[in-house]
């Protein structure tokens, strides 16, 4: 079928129409004319891929990645970097208008390291092939280099023959110093891994195999904005060190001097420690016991004494805090806030809410409720995941 591409959807796919159905086309840009074949069809829409470009956009760029046409790790490498950012900003404008019924100025924080920015990946292993899932399937595309990841991780991608894993998942983490932790989940024999040869190729700190340490340690030290963090093999940290530092700066600029701050779902205390540099007092609530233990250690390493770490369900533990909260920091999962969480926030009635989100749709949905009591003071788009359609947002709300 021949299609004229009209615009982008929110996943960066081209949108067209055919036989009264909407058509989503991978790797297609507005004003292009393409010949496409159907890969999935429902009663309402068609998903298609290009078989021939009959007219290409002058904005189309050639991807530097040789695996781009197959690999599902990136979505936008046929655009220039600035065009990907413009796409994301327009996407946010549309989502906020549709789901939150608001318009607001969006400040864009670009990624300084547009390539080689990720400090964590999950490598799929099937029948001895190491790589990433292809677009729209669980087939594996074998890779020996990725433009998204730090070079210390690319060393591992070129050394997978030393792991001798047939099937499983290998999670690779690196830190500011290029040190490496491998977390392997597999039914294969762990004794076959060539540890000494791996150590000759990279700064190998530890290997965890099915939850047990088989070499070194299960953690290393990460440094962001002069703050030390213990990062274990399974703890949550943002994958982009530079943008994480920019997030810290945004947070710091919106924490008032001598304020009392509540950090909900605080994890290993990352944002609590940032907030503590200006706040008088910080309460940090986390339900995972090991995360609280790491948070206490992180606080001690950075000589922080004004954070109170509490173990428990965030929105039930709030009731135990007998203090007036000035600012709430919330970084919920992709699903956003529950009704119970929103009611707890409104009941707590802080002067300010700093809402960090990896899913603008659920953020906008929650803003549509919160806007009755709060107005948007600042809104940021952080390009945490360059050349993908994913968007990280920070929304600062002031009580009306």
C-alpha positions as a printed Julia matrix, in Angstrom:
400×3 Matrix{Float64}:
   0.0     0.0    0.0
   1.21    3.51  -0.82
   0.96    6.0    2.04
   1.5     9.72   2.53
   2.8    10.3    6.07
   0.88   13.04   7.86
   2.49   13.39  11.29
   4.11   11.47  14.15
   2.39    9.47  16.86
   3.76    9.61  20.41
   6.07    6.65  19.74
   7.74    8.46  16.84
   5.98    6.39  14.19
   4.56    7.99  11.08
   0.77    8.26  10.87
  -1.23    7.82   7.68
  -4.67    6.52   6.65
  -5.68    3.65   4.4
  -9.19    2.27   3.73
 -10.64    4.36   6.58
  -8.1     2.96   9.05
  -5.29    4.79  10.79
  -1.87    3.37   9.88
   1.24    3.51  12.11
   4.47    3.2   10.16
   7.89    2.65  11.72
  10.78    4.82  10.52
   8.57    7.17   8.52
   8.53   10.97   8.68
   5.87   13.6    7.9
   5.47   14.4    4.17
   7.22   11.21   3.1
   5.55    8.89   0.58
   6.22    5.22   1.21
   5.26    1.78   0.05
   4.46   -0.24   3.17
   3.45   -3.74   4.14
   1.16   -4.7    7.01
   2.73   -6.35  10.07
  -0.39   -6.21  12.28
  -4.01   -5.26  11.66
  -7.01   -4.78  13.92
 -10.54   -3.54  13.29
  -9.37    0.04  13.97
  -5.76    0.39  12.89
  -2.87   -1.07  10.91
   0.78   -1.34  11.93
   3.13   -1.35   8.97
   6.76   -1.2    7.92
   8.3     0.54   4.93
   9.33   -1.55   1.94
  10.23    1.42  -0.28
  10.68    5.17   0.19
   9.15    6.91  -2.85
   9.67   10.38  -1.44
  11.93   11.09   1.54
  11.94   14.03   3.92
  14.86   16.48   3.64
  15.1    16.13   7.42
  15.85   12.4    7.26
  19.32   11.46   8.52
  21.32    8.28   8.11
  21.76    6.42  11.39
  25.31    5.92  12.6
  24.24    2.62  14.15
  24.54   -0.41  11.83
  21.9    -2.29  13.86
  19.25    0.47  13.85
  16.97   -1.02  11.22
  16.54   -4.2   13.28
  17.23   -3.35  16.93
  14.41   -2.14  19.17
  16.66   -0.12  21.48
  16.27    3.15  19.56
  13.31    4.65  17.73
  14.46    8.02  16.39
  17.94    7.68  14.88
  16.56    8.62  11.47
  16.1    12.15  12.89
  18.66   14.77  13.81
  19.18   15.16  17.54
  17.46   18.58  17.61
  14.48   17.15  15.72
  14.13   14.35  18.31
  13.99   16.96  21.07
  11.43   19.02  19.12
   9.36   15.84  18.64
   9.44   15.16  22.4
   8.46   18.72  23.3
   5.53   18.65  20.88
   4.52   15.26  22.28
   4.47   16.71  25.8
   2.41   19.72  24.69
  -0.17   17.39  23.13
  -0.32   15.06  26.13
  -0.7    17.89  28.66
  -3.48   19.44  26.57
  -5.32   16.14  26.03
  -5.1    14.56  29.49
  -4.49   17.46  31.89
  -6.24   20.19  29.89
  -3.41   22.62  30.6
  -0.83   24.59  28.66
   2.49   25.46  30.24
   5.97   26.6   29.29
   8.33   23.61  29.01
  12.05   24.06  29.66
  14.12   21.53  27.69
  17.28   20.01  29.19
  19.27   18.46  26.35
  21.61   15.53  26.74
  25.24   16.64  26.69
  26.31   13.1   25.73
  23.96   12.28  22.88
  25.73    8.98  22.26
  27.37    6.65  24.79
  25.21    7.92  27.68
  23.65    4.82  29.25
  25.35    3.27  32.28
  23.15    0.17  32.37
  21.8    -2.32  29.84
  20.11   -5.72  29.79
  21.68   -8.08  27.29
  19.44  -10.93  26.12
  21.08  -14.31  25.5
  19.4   -17.03  23.43
  21.19  -20.09  22.03
  24.53  -18.44  22.66
  23.58  -15.22  20.8
  24.05  -11.98  22.8
  22.06   -8.92  21.83
  18.83   -6.94  22.02
  15.31   -7.72  20.95
  14.42   -6.76  17.4
  11.64   -4.24  16.88
   8.27   -5.68  17.79
   9.46   -9.21  18.58
  11.51  -11.4   20.9
  13.98  -12.32  18.2
  17.57  -11.37  19.04
  19.74   -9.05  16.97
  23.38   -9.78  17.78
  25.42   -6.67  18.66
  29.04   -6.04  19.53
  28.7    -2.28  20.05
  25.88    0.06  21.03
  25.89    3.83  20.47
  23.66    4.33  23.51
  25.96    2.83  26.14
  29.15    3.94  27.82
  32.36    2.59  26.3
  33.1     0.55  29.43
  29.94   -1.44  28.67
  30.88   -1.77  25.0
  34.04   -3.56  26.14
  31.77   -6.24  27.64
  29.73   -6.4   24.41
  32.95   -7.26  22.59
  33.88   -9.84  25.23
  30.7   -11.9   25.6
  32.55  -14.99  24.35
  34.22  -15.07  27.77
  30.88  -15.51  29.58
  29.92  -18.85  27.99
  26.21  -18.26  28.66
  23.8   -20.09  26.38
  20.49  -18.66  27.59
  19.65  -15.95  30.1
  19.91  -12.23  30.78
  23.11  -10.31  31.52
  22.65   -6.9   33.16
  25.72   -4.7   32.85
  26.26   -1.64  35.03
  29.08    0.9   34.9
  29.94    3.85  37.15
  31.72    7.21  36.86
  35.09    5.42  36.88
  34.2     2.87  34.2
  33.96    0.04  36.73
  31.71   -2.87  35.81
  29.23   -5.1   37.64
  27.63   -8.06  35.86
  24.36   -9.55  37.05
  23.7   -12.85  35.3
  20.45  -14.8   35.45
  20.82  -18.17  33.73
  20.55  -21.93  34.2
  24.0   -22.42  32.65
  27.07  -23.53  34.59
  28.61  -20.49  36.26
  32.1   -22.0   36.56
  32.64  -21.63  32.81
  32.9   -17.8   32.99
  36.47  -16.68  32.2
  36.77  -14.22  35.06
  40.52  -13.56  34.84
  40.34  -12.83  31.13
  37.43  -10.45  31.75
  39.48   -8.66  34.41
  42.23   -8.06  31.86
  39.76   -6.31  29.54
  37.77   -4.13  31.97
  37.59   -2.79  35.53
  35.53   -5.71  36.75
  34.2    -5.09  40.27
  31.81   -7.99  40.67
  29.8   -10.79  39.1
  26.48  -11.88  40.58
  25.1   -15.18  39.29
  21.48  -16.04  40.08
  21.56  -13.81  43.15
  24.91  -15.0   44.54
  28.28  -13.24  44.34
  30.77  -15.39  42.43
  33.43  -12.7   42.09
  34.23   -9.45  43.87
  31.42   -7.35  45.31
  27.73   -6.77  44.6
  28.13   -2.98  44.54
  30.35   -0.07  43.59
  30.44    3.66  44.35
  28.78    6.11  41.99
  29.5     9.85  42.1
  27.0    12.4   40.79
  27.33   16.11  41.44
  30.01   15.43  44.09
  27.65   13.11  46.02
  28.71    9.53  46.78
  26.24    6.68  46.37
  26.51    2.97  47.01
  24.97    1.33  43.95
  24.21   -2.37  44.23
  23.68   -4.67  41.27
  19.88   -4.51  41.6
  19.28   -1.02  43.0
  17.5     1.64  40.94
  19.54    4.52  39.55
  18.8     6.68  36.54
  20.73    5.32  33.55
  22.04    8.71  32.35
  24.63   10.17  34.73
  24.73   13.63  33.1
  20.95   14.11  33.02
  20.74   12.74  36.56
  23.09   15.55  37.58
  20.83   18.05  35.8
  17.87   16.6   37.68
  19.75   17.21  40.92
  20.26   20.86  39.93
  16.56   21.31  39.18
  15.63   19.75  42.5
  18.12   21.91  44.36
  16.76   25.08  42.73
  13.23   24.33  43.97
  14.04   23.34  47.56
  13.6    26.34  49.82
  16.18   27.13  52.48
  15.33   25.73  55.91
  12.24   23.92  54.61
  10.86   20.56  55.73
  10.82   18.08  52.86
   9.13   14.71  52.41
  10.62   12.3   49.84
   8.1     9.58  49.01
   9.3     6.25  47.56
  12.83    7.42  48.35
  14.77    4.32  47.28
  18.43    4.53  48.29
  18.02    8.15  49.34
  19.27    9.77  46.13
  16.85   12.71  46.03
  16.62   12.96  49.82
  20.35   13.61  50.07
  20.16   16.23  47.31
  17.28   17.97  49.1
  19.11   17.84  52.44
  21.75   20.3   51.24
  19.23   23.16  51.48
  16.37   21.8   53.59
  16.25   22.01  57.36
  14.88   18.49  57.62
  14.02   15.67  55.2
  11.75   12.7   55.81
  12.4     9.82  53.39
   9.97    6.89  53.14
  10.79    3.6   51.36
   9.11    0.18  51.55
  12.16   -1.93  50.55
  14.32   -2.69  53.59
  17.6    -3.14  51.7
  17.08    0.2   49.97
  16.68    1.9   53.35
  19.9     0.25  54.57
  21.74    1.59  51.51
  20.16    5.0   52.05
  21.49    5.11  55.6
  24.96    4.24  54.33
  24.75    6.85  51.57
  23.74    9.45  54.13
  26.67    8.5   56.33
  29.18    8.57  53.44
  28.1    12.11  52.59
  28.01   13.23  56.24
  24.3    14.04  56.04
  22.55   14.32  59.4
  19.23   15.98  58.62
  17.47   13.1   56.82
  15.14   10.75  58.7
  14.76    7.45  56.81
  11.52    5.57  57.46
  10.7     2.01  56.42
   7.14    1.43  55.26
   4.45    2.04  52.67
   4.84    5.65  51.61
   1.24    6.8   51.78
   0.46    4.99  55.02
   3.65    6.08  56.78
   2.87    9.74  56.02
   0.33    9.65  58.83
   3.11    8.86  61.35
   4.96   12.11  60.58
   4.0    14.75  63.12
   5.47   17.71  61.32
   4.38   20.38  58.87
   5.64   19.46  55.41
   6.66   22.3   53.09
   7.64   20.27  50.01
   6.89   16.75  48.78
   9.13   14.98  46.27
   7.43   12.15  44.41
   8.93    9.87  41.75
   6.27    7.19  41.19
   6.46    4.14  38.9
   5.35    4.41  35.26
   1.75    3.76  36.36
   1.69    7.09  38.23
  -0.11    7.82  41.48
  -2.97    5.77  42.88
  -6.16    7.47  44.06
  -5.01    6.77  47.63
  -1.69    8.47  46.95
  -3.3    11.57  45.45
  -5.71   11.82  48.39
  -2.78   11.52  50.82
  -0.9    14.27  48.99
  -3.89   16.6   49.09
  -4.46   15.79  52.75
  -0.8    16.48  53.58
  -1.25   19.83  51.78
   2.38   20.78  51.16
   3.14   24.21  49.74
   5.01   22.57  46.9
   5.04   19.23  45.07
   7.98   18.19  42.9
   6.66   15.41  40.66
   9.23   13.42  38.66
   7.8    11.18  35.95
   8.97    8.76  33.26
   5.5     8.58  31.72
   3.92   11.91  30.67
   0.49   10.34  30.14
   0.09    9.21  33.75
   1.67   12.47  34.93
  -0.91   14.45  32.94
  -3.71   12.25  34.28
  -2.59   12.99  37.86
  -2.13   16.7   37.11
  -5.73   16.84  35.96
  -6.74   15.99  39.53
  -4.04   17.89  41.39
  -4.66   21.11  39.45
  -7.76   21.78  41.57
  -5.44   22.43  44.51
  -2.12   23.17  42.76
  -0.87   25.22  39.83
   2.17   24.47  37.66
   5.14   26.67  38.51
   7.78   25.0   36.34
   7.86   22.12  33.88
  11.01   20.43  32.54
  11.67   17.96  29.76
  14.89   16.05  30.43
  16.3    14.12  27.48
  17.28   11.15  29.63
  16.93    8.62  26.78
  18.26   10.21  23.6
  17.09    8.87  20.22
  14.19    7.03  21.86
  10.61    8.25  22.23
  10.83    8.06  26.04
  10.54   11.29  28.02
  11.56   12.17  31.57
   9.69   15.09  33.14
   9.83   17.21  36.26
   6.75   19.21  37.2
   6.88   21.68  40.09
   3.49   22.53  41.58
   2.58   25.29  44.01
  -0.46   25.13  46.27
  -3.2    27.54  45.17
